[in-house]
Amino acid sequence: MAENSIPEGAREKQGKEPESDQLSEVLWWFATAIKELIKDCTVDRNRYKILGAAMLFTWLYATLAWGYFWSTNSDSPFLFVTLGVFMGGFVLSIDRVLVSSINKKRTNIAAIGLRVIMALCIGAFLAQPIILFIFSSDVDREIPILLDKKLAEKKIEVEQVYQSRKDELLANKKKLEEELKEKSDLTIEKQNDYLKEIDGTGGSGKFGIAGIAKAKQNSYLTVKEDLEKTEKASKTELEKITKELDEINTKVTKSVADFEKTLDGKGFLIKKEALQSLFDKDKTHGLQNQYYLLMVILTLFELIPIISKLFMSYGAYDTKVALREDFEMKTSTLESEKEFREKERELA
């Protein structure tokens, strides 16, 4: 009666071996389905093609994300495309392992949770390059500002290395200059006293060089001679100090210049830092909210295959896989027992 209820055309189709096109076989491979078992399962054939399409999308997404990641560190298209494809394939391999290991007959919450956590971690990482690409125009405008800030910080850092020696040299220079000024002022004072004394405007009121004027002249000449000696000695010392200060400034300038050459604005981390700088400046938190929303959406992309497999109903293909697995296990057991008996007979 059941057979009579099936239309004759449908029975003819069931009698024929279903044909599978090359695209279907590729999608089944992505979905980790066994072609020989699934080709006869009409419903599951389409289900696993959809799952395979999700896996294909995830692989392309991972390849693009890794490709952009490597492009931020290399100018060679061959290198970052090759690395992108390689790492995309690595992510695909992990996804295929996660999907193929899901068994609806033996559901383990802890195992499923571990798979989901692993997929979330991979998805969270893959989301970063894509988000940077989406915000690339804003990030590129922020990078020069960030580089100038880093350059200023580097200059301060290098100057601090030489600061103690520089302070010591400046203190010695100031001490020498103050000593020179003090002796110069004293010399001028003695000279004025002497000149006033000889022109009659001094304390004695007498005109000409005699007595007190002569004594003041000797005092003036003494301090003048002392000033000249001090100037001569200080000149050599000041030249040494100035030379060493110039050397320190040259070292600082060279170190900062060498550091500036390394600041080309390329690299994944500098772009991430620029994005964080934009977050810090965004008082409305609009940019940061968009970032987190995109982060969640892009991370969920990695979960699509696992979610699809978990929510896929138990079908004919799963039954055939279970039966095939049971058959192979029994066959393997029988073969093992046969080999064991043969060994026993050989030893008997």
C-alpha positions as CSV (number, residue, x, y, z in Angstrom):
1,M,0.0,0.0,0.0
2,A,2.8,2.4,0.9
3,E,4.5,1.7,-2.4
4,N,1.3,2.4,-4.3
5,S,1.0,5.8,-2.6
6,I,4.3,6.9,-4.2
7,P,3.9,8.4,-7.6
8,E,5.3,6.3,-10.4
9,G,7.6,9.1,-11.6
10,A,9.1,9.4,-8.1
11,R,9.7,5.6,-8.0
12,E,11.5,5.9,-11.3
13,K,13.7,8.6,-9.9
14,Q,14.4,6.6,-6.8
15,G,15.5,3.7,-9.0
16,K,18.1,5.8,-10.8
17,E,21.4,6.7,-9.2
18,P,21.3,10.5,-8.5
19,E,23.9,12.5,-10.4
20,S,26.1,15.0,-8.6
21,D,27.7,18.0,-10.3
22,Q,31.2,19.1,-9.6
23,L,30.0,22.2,-7.6
24,S,28.0,19.9,-5.3
25,E,31.0,17.7,-4.7
26,V,33.1,20.7,-3.8
27,L,30.5,22.0,-1.4
28,W,30.2,18.5,0.2
29,W,33.9,18.5,0.7
30,F,33.8,21.8,2.5
31,A,31.0,20.4,4.6
32,T,33.0,17.3,5.4
33,A,30.3,15.1,3.9
34,I,31.1,11.7,2.3
35,K,30.2,11.8,-1.4
36,E,29.4,8.1,-1.7
37,L,27.0,8.2,1.2
38,I,25.3,11.5,0.6
39,K,24.6,11.4,-3.1
40,D,21.6,9.2,-2.5
41,C,20.1,11.4,0.2
42,T,18.0,14.0,-1.6
43,V,17.2,16.2,1.4
44,D,20.6,16.0,3.1
45,R,22.3,16.7,-0.3
46,N,20.9,20.2,-0.2
47,R,21.4,20.7,3.5
48,Y,25.1,19.8,3.2
49,K,25.5,22.0,0.1
50,I,24.2,24.9,2.2
51,L,26.6,24.0,5.0
52,G,29.4,23.7,2.5
53,A,28.6,27.2,1.1
54,A,28.8,28.5,4.7
55,M,32.2,26.8,5.1
56,L,33.3,28.2,1.7
57,F,32.3,31.7,2.8
58,T,34.1,31.3,6.1
59,W,37.3,30.2,4.2
60,L,37.1,33.2,1.9
61,Y,36.5,35.5,4.9
62,A,39.4,34.1,6.7
63,T,41.7,34.4,3.6
64,L,40.7,38.1,3.1
65,A,41.2,38.9,6.8
66,W,44.6,37.2,6.9
67,G,45.6,38.7,3.6
68,Y,44.9,42.3,4.8
69,F,46.7,41.5,8.1
70,W,49.8,40.6,6.2
71,S,49.5,43.5,3.8
72,T,49.9,45.9,6.7
73,N,53.3,44.4,7.3
74,S,54.6,43.8,3.7
75,D,54.5,45.6,0.4
76,S,54.9,42.4,-1.6
77,P,51.5,41.3,-3.0
78,F,53.0,37.8,-3.7
79,L,53.9,37.5,0.0
80,F,50.7,38.7,1.7
81,V,48.5,36.9,-0.8
82,T,50.4,33.6,-0.3
83,L,50.3,34.0,3.4
84,G,46.6,35.0,3.3
85,V,45.7,31.9,1.4
86,F,47.9,29.7,3.6
87,M,46.4,31.0,6.9
88,G,42.9,30.9,5.4
89,G,43.4,27.2,4.6
90,F,44.6,26.7,8.1
91,V,41.5,28.2,9.5
92,L,39.4,26.2,7.1
93,S,41.1,23.0,8.4
94,I,40.2,23.9,11.9
95,D,36.6,24.6,10.9
96,R,36.3,21.3,9.1
97,V,37.7,19.5,12.2
98,L,35.2,21.3,14.4
99,V,32.2,20.6,12.1
100,S,33.1,16.9,11.4
101,S,33.6,16.2,15.1
102,I,30.0,17.2,15.9
103,N,28.0,13.9,16.4
104,K,24.2,14.3,17.0
105,K,24.0,10.8,18.5
106,R,26.6,11.5,21.2
107,T,25.9,15.1,22.3
108,N,28.4,16.4,24.8
109,I,27.7,19.9,26.1
110,A,31.3,20.5,27.3
111,A,32.7,19.4,23.9
112,I,30.2,21.6,22.0
113,G,31.1,24.5,24.4
114,L,34.8,24.0,23.7
115,R,34.2,24.1,20.0
116,V,32.1,27.2,20.3
117,I,34.8,28.9,22.4
118,M,37.5,28.0,19.9
119,A,35.5,29.3,17.0
120,L,34.8,32.6,18.9
121,C,38.5,33.1,19.6
122,I,39.3,32.6,15.9
123,G,36.4,34.8,14.9
124,A,37.5,37.6,17.3
125,F,41.0,37.6,15.8
126,L,39.8,37.5,12.2
127,A,37.4,40.4,12.9
128,Q,40.3,42.8,13.8
129,P,41.8,43.2,10.3
130,I,38.4,43.5,8.7
131,I,37.4,46.3,11.2
132,L,40.7,48.1,10.5
133,F,40.0,47.9,6.8
134,I,36.5,49.3,7.4
135,F,37.9,52.2,9.4
136,S,41.0,52.6,7.3
137,S,40.4,56.2,6.2
138,D,40.0,57.4,9.8
139,V,42.9,55.3,11.0
140,D,45.2,56.7,8.2
141,R,44.4,60.2,9.2
142,E,45.2,59.5,12.9
143,I,48.5,57.7,12.2
144,P,50.6,60.8,11.4
145,I,49.4,62.5,14.7
146,L,50.3,59.3,16.6
147,L,53.7,59.2,14.9
148,D,54.5,62.8,15.9
149,K,53.5,62.0,19.5
150,K,55.8,58.9,19.5
151,L,58.6,61.0,18.1
152,A,58.2,63.6,20.9
153,E,58.1,60.8,23.5
154,K,61.2,59.3,22.0
155,K,63.0,62.6,22.2
156,I,62.1,63.0,25.9
157,E,63.1,59.5,26.6
158,V,66.6,59.9,25.0
159,E,67.1,63.3,26.7
160,Q,66.4,61.7,30.0
161,V,69.3,59.3,29.4
162,Y,71.8,62.2,29.2
163,Q,69.9,64.6,31.5
164,S,72.0,64.0,34.7
165,R,75.3,64.6,32.9
166,K,73.8,67.6,31.0
167,D,72.6,69.1,34.4
168,E,76.1,68.6,35.8
169,L,77.7,70.4,32.9
170,L,75.2,73.2,32.9
171,A,75.7,73.7,36.7
172,N,79.5,73.9,36.2
173,K,79.0,76.3,33.3
174,K,76.7,78.5,35.4
175,K,79.2,78.5,38.3
176,L,82.0,79.6,36.0
177,E,79.9,82.3,34.4
178,E,78.8,83.6,37.9
179,E,82.4,83.6,39.1
180,L,83.5,85.5,36.0
181,K,80.6,88.0,36.4
182,E,81.5,88.5,40.0
183,K,85.1,89.2,39.3
184,S,84.2,91.4,36.3
185,D,81.9,93.5,38.5
186,L,84.6,93.8,41.1
187,T,87.1,94.9,38.5
188,I,84.7,97.5,37.1
189,E,84.0,98.8,40.6
190,K,87.7,99.1,41.5
191,Q,88.3,100.8,38.1
192,N,85.6,103.4,38.8
193,D,87.0,104.0,42.3
194,Y,90.4,104.5,40.9
195,L,89.2,106.9,38.1
196,K,87.1,108.9,40.6
197,E,90.1,109.3,42.8
198,I,92.5,110.6,40.1
199,D,89.9,113.2,38.7
200,G,89.2,114.6,42.2
201,T,85.7,113.3,42.6
202,G,86.8,110.5,44.9
203,G,86.8,110.3,48.7
204,S,90.1,112.3,49.1
205,G,89.0,115.1,46.8
206,K,92.6,115.4,45.4
207,F,93.4,115.4,41.7
208,G,96.1,113.1,40.2
209,I,97.8,109.8,41.1
210,A,99.1,110.1,44.6
211,G,98.5,108.4,48.0
212,I,95.0,107.0,48.1
213,A,94.7,107.1,44.2
214,K,97.9,105.1,43.9
215,A,96.6,102.5,46.4
216,K,93.3,102.2,44.5
217,Q,95.2,101.9,41.2
218,N,97.2,98.9,42.6
219,S,93.9,97.4,43.9
220,Y,92.3,97.8,40.5
221,L,95.3,96.3,38.7
222,T,95.4,93.3,41.1
223,V,91.7,92.4,40.5
224,K,92.1,93.0,36.8
225,E,95.0,90.6,36.6
226,D,93.0,88.1,38.6
227,L,90.1,88.5,36.2
228,E,92.3,87.9,33.2
229,K,93.7,84.7,34.7
230,T,90.2,83.5,35.6
231,E,88.9,84.4,32.1
232,K,91.8,82.4,30.5
233,A,91.2,79.4,32.7
234,S,87.4,79.6,32.4
235,K,87.6,79.9,28.6
236,T,89.2,76.5,28.3
237,E,86.8,74.9,30.7
238,L,83.8,76.5,29.1
239,E,84.9,75.3,25.7
240,K,85.1,71.8,27.0
241,I,81.6,72.1,28.5
242,T,80.2,73.5,25.3
243,K,81.8,70.8,23.3
244,E,80.4,68.0,25.5
245,L,76.9,69.7,25.5
246,D,77.0,69.8,21.7
247,E,78.0,66.1,21.5
248,I,75.1,65.2,23.8
249,N,72.7,67.3,21.6
250,T,74.1,65.6,18.5
251,K,73.5,62.1,20.0
252,V,70.0,63.0,21.0
253,T,69.3,64.4,17.5
254,K,70.8,61.4,15.8
255,S,68.9,58.9,18.0
256,V,65.6,60.7,17.3
257,A,66.4,60.9,13.6
258,D,67.1,57.2,13.4
259,F,63.9,56.4,15.3
260,E,62.0,58.7,12.9
261,K,63.2,56.6,10.0
262,T,61.5,53.5,11.5
263,L,58.1,55.3,11.8
264,D,56.7,54.5,8.4
265,G,53.1,54.2,9.6
266,K,52.9,50.5,8.5
267,G,52.1,47.6,10.6
268,F,49.1,46.0,12.3
269,L,49.8,47.3,15.8
270,I,50.3,50.9,14.8
271,K,46.9,50.8,13.1
272,K,45.3,49.2,16.2
273,E,46.9,51.9,18.3
274,A,45.6,54.6,16.0
275,L,42.1,53.2,16.2
276,Q,42.4,53.2,20.0
277,S,43.5,56.8,19.9
278,L,40.4,57.6,17.9
279,F,38.3,55.9,20.6
280,D,40.0,58.0,23.3
281,K,39.1,61.2,21.4
282,D,35.6,60.2,20.6
283,K,33.6,61.7,23.5
284,T,30.2,60.5,22.1
285,H,31.4,56.9,22.0
286,G,29.7,56.5,18.6
287,L,32.8,55.1,16.9
288,Q,33.5,52.7,19.8
289,N,29.9,51.4,19.7
290,Q,30.1,50.8,16.0
291,Y,33.4,48.9,16.6
292,Y,31.8,46.6,19.2
293,L,28.8,46.0,17.0
294,L,31.0,45.1,14.0
295,M,33.1,42.9,16.3
296,V,30.1,40.9,17.3
297,I,28.8,40.5,13.8
298,L,32.1,39.5,12.3
299,T,32.9,37.1,15.1
300,L,29.6,35.3,14.6
301,F,30.7,34.7,10.9
302,E,33.1,32.1,12.3
303,L,30.3,30.4,14.2
304,I,28.0,30.0,11.1
305,P,29.2,26.5,10.2
306,I,29.1,25.2,13.7
307,I,25.6,26.7,14.4
308,S,24.4,25.3,11.1
309,K,25.6,21.8,11.9
310,L,24.3,21.9,15.5
311,F,20.8,22.9,14.3
312,M,20.7,20.6,11.3
313,S,18.1,17.9,12.0
314,Y,19.2,14.2,12.1
315,G,18.6,12.9,8.5
316,A,19.1,10.0,6.2
317,Y,22.8,10.8,5.7
318,D,23.5,10.7,9.5
319,T,21.8,7.3,9.6
320,K,23.9,6.0,6.7
321,V,27.0,7.3,8.4
322,A,26.1,5.6,11.6
323,L,25.3,2.3,9.9
324,R,28.5,2.5,7.8
325,E,30.5,3.2,10.9
326,D,28.8,0.3,12.8
327,F,29.4,-2.0,9.8
328,E,33.1,-1.1,9.5
329,M,33.6,-1.6,13.3
330,K,31.9,-5.0,13.2
331,T,33.9,-5.9,10.1
332,S,37.1,-4.8,11.8
333,T,36.2,-6.8,14.9
334,L,35.6,-9.9,12.8
335,E,38.8,-9.5,10.9
336,S,40.7,-9.0,14.2
337,E,39.1,-12.2,15.6
338,K,39.9,-14.1,12.5
339,E,43.5,-13.0,12.6
340,F,43.6,-13.9,16.3
341,R,42.3,-17.4,15.6
342,E,44.8,-17.9,12.8
343,K,47.6,-16.9,15.1
344,E,46.3,-19.4,17.7
345,R,46.3,-22.2,15.1
346,E,49.9,-21.3,14.1
347,L,51.0,-21.4,17.7
348,A,49.1,-24.7,18.4
